[in-house]
Amino acid sequence: MIKHCFKEAFRLISRSRRESALLLGAAAFSSGLYILACLALGISYDFQTTLDAVRANPLKGALAMVPAGLIMAWFEAGITGRLAMDAATGEPANFSFYAKGWFLRYLAGSLILNGGFLAVLLLFYAVPRPAGLGLMAGWSVFCLWLMVRVCLWAAAMFIDGLPPVAAMRRSYSVSNGSALKLAVVFFLPFVLMSALLKLASLLPGAGPLSLTVARDVLENGVGVITAGAFAAAYLKLRVPAAPAAVEITGEQK
């Protein structure tokens, strides 16, 4: 399934090259907007200390993310919907159709997942060491497992027309028995991205500004790949609805 998901993801992306490039351009713009917001609020934008900035000042850190986050949610809804429906039907609508029509639902689902994950990270940093470290490590592993189980929510939302929470339940249901394979699909692109960022940080002239922009562009590039891969995984794992029973009339007998 892993090979199938990535192969299908790249096929779908090749059919939406212009839209994918548009998303990456929006990621670079949003990264600059985030940096400006951080500077205006007096907090760090360093790619290694973004979480530390949020932890040190949750209100300012959250405010800095709002403008860029809203822009990217709009573009992500567009590309995710297009890839999902291309995988399902082969005839997707244009990018703006999904961006405009599904923005709020996509934003709500993203806030639920990302907000929960951020809360876990903040709690992890707040736990006294070493006393509560084991407990938080176990809790973090559980949260990562849960994130893998619901990672197909966006595909379920677009393909089956479900609201975000129902789509997460659907993802949890269909991913039963496939969590390890989905974890590879989920985390492998991010591991490769982290390696690229590490190499980029060693280049002459690399600094917080350029690395922040590079991180945001690469993260969204990975997001496009996983969106296509998750659409392929969802279609492979979901159980088709049972056909409606046909009443046998006297004429059909």
Secondary structure, DSSP 8 states (H G I E B T S, - for coil): -HHHHHHHHHHHHHTTHHHHHHHHHHHHHHHHHHHHHHHHHT----TTTHHHHHHH-HHHHHHHHHHHHHHHHHHHHHHHHHHHHHHHHS----HHHHHHHHHHHHHHHHHHHHHHHHHHHHHHHHS-TTTTHHHHHHHHHHHHHHHHHTTTHHHHHHHH---HHHHHHHHHHHTTT-HHHHHHHHHHHHHHHHHHHHHHHTSTT--HHHHHHHHHHHHHHHHHHHHHHHHHHHHHHS-----------TTT-
